[in-house]
């Protein structure tokens, strides 16, 4: 009896929910064999007990296939259709409400709650004029959180990178401004040190600026760096293998 596998060939075929499930498992183990099995289970929709029937070379090929696929860059899209509804990204982030901002900041960093962040960033389009559109007014992330669990993974990861890039640009601009002002005016340096409860001898300010730089560097990480941490051996492979039919 043949074992039929549905193998996704691109991230758009993987729901965010499956990615969250796999990373939730990966955070609690360093066993690469077990992770390879769980990766196939989560992304191919197969029971774990069935994986033992797959030839070793096929399991290895599937694992490397997924690991390679996750390294590919994703393109940001401000619209996508899910369950028959067209969703649009917040048209103007500068006009984001306080409620949107708080909910987005609270949920975007943790993969376990990222579907809630997606429910803030993307909402149903209610009006369209050419390339411009209006989305449904924001009430709560709970309105579409469950729906966003099934958002295409390429959309979700690209949105995270897009938002982080905006934060990084803002932080870089802030760093540049602060460094220039501190260099020009010692009084500003003293005021900043007092406001942040830092030492006034310059060491505290330098430590604070270094901390901001580290935050900036973290924001530039790939959205898949959590996955890459758990699959160092698989990701070291230089070529993606060809998959054959699994019997």
C-alpha positions, -999 to +999 in steps of 0.1 A: +000+000+000+014+033-011+018+062+014+006+094-002+022+126+009+011+161+000+044+180+000+042+218-001+066+233-027+063+269-015+056+287+017+022+299+004+010+263+007+017+262+045-008+277+069+007+299+097-008+275+122+014+246+110+045+267+113+035+278+149+029+241+158+063+230+145+083+258+162+064+251+195+078+216+193+113+227+182+117+251+212+116+221+235+141+197+219+175+196+201+169+161+187+173+166+149+159+132+140+127+139+160+125+174+145+128+160+110+099+137+118+078+165+133+086+187+103+072+161+079+042+155+102+033+192+105+039+203+069+027+171+051-003+163+072+008+128+081+006+109+113+039+104+132+035+067+132+034+066+094+068+083+090+087+052+101+074+036+068+091+062+047+126+053+034+155+070+053+167+088+022+132+102+015+129+115+051+163+132+048+153+146+014+120+160+027+137+175+057+163+193+036+135+203+012+116+221+039+148+236+055+158+250+021+124+263+014+124+283+046+156+301+036+140+316+006+131+353+007+094+362+009+078+392-009+056+415+010+020+417-002-005+442+010-035+421-001-044+384+000-075+363-001-084+339+027-116+319+030-132+339+002-124+373+019-099+398+006-077+411+034-057+443+032-026+455+052-031+487+073-030+514+045-014+541+066+007+530+096+012+566+107-025+567+114-026+535+134-047+537+165-033+532+200-053+500+203-038+486+171-003+496+181-006+480+216-021+447+203+005+445+175+035+451+198+021+426+223+018+398+197+042+402+169+074+390+186+061+356+198+054+331+171+027+316+194+006+348+191+016+359+157-018+351+142-032+378+166-006+403+152-018+393+117-054+401+127-042+436+135-021+441+104-046+426+079-084+432+080-112+427+054-112+453+026-145+472+026-139+497-002-116+498-032-106+526-056-079+513-080-048+505-060-062+522-029-085+506-004-101+509+030-101+481+056-126+473+083-122+495+114-102+479+142-121+466+172-100+437+185-074+412+173-099+385+184-122+393+155-099+375+130-073+358+150-087+323+144-090+330+107-054+343+105-041+309+119-046+298+083-030+327+066-004+316+040+030+315+056+047+336+030+023+364+037+028+362+074+066+361+073+069+389+048+046+411+069+068+405+099+099+415+080+081+446+066+070+457+101+104+450+116+121+470+088+099+500+096+108+497+133+145+494+124+144+525+102+128+544+130+154+532+155+183+540+131+169+575+127+166+579+164+201+566+170+215+590+144+197+619+159+207+611+195+244+606+186+245+639+168+228+658+196+249+642+223+281+650+204+270+686+199+256+695+233+269+681+266+238+695+283+216+673+263+237+644+273+233+652+309+195+657+305+192+623+287+213+606+314+190+621+341+158+611+323+170+575+318+186+573+353+220+567+338+255+576+351+265+611+339+301+603+332+294+591+296+297+554+303+259+551+310+250+569+278+274+547+258+259+516+273+224+528+265+234+536+229+250+501+225+218+486+238+198+504+211+223+492+185+218+456+196+180+460+193+185+473+158+206+443+149+180+419+162+153+436+141+173+427+110+173+390+116+155+367+093+119+358+104+130+322+102+160+326+126+141+305+152+138+277+128+174+280+117+186+276+153+169+242+155+181+228+122+219+236+119+228+203+102+200+204+076+206+240+068+243+234+062+234+214+031+243+234+000+219+218-025+182+210-023+176+173-031+151+161-057+121+144-041+109+111-056+076+094-050+072+081-015+060+045-014 
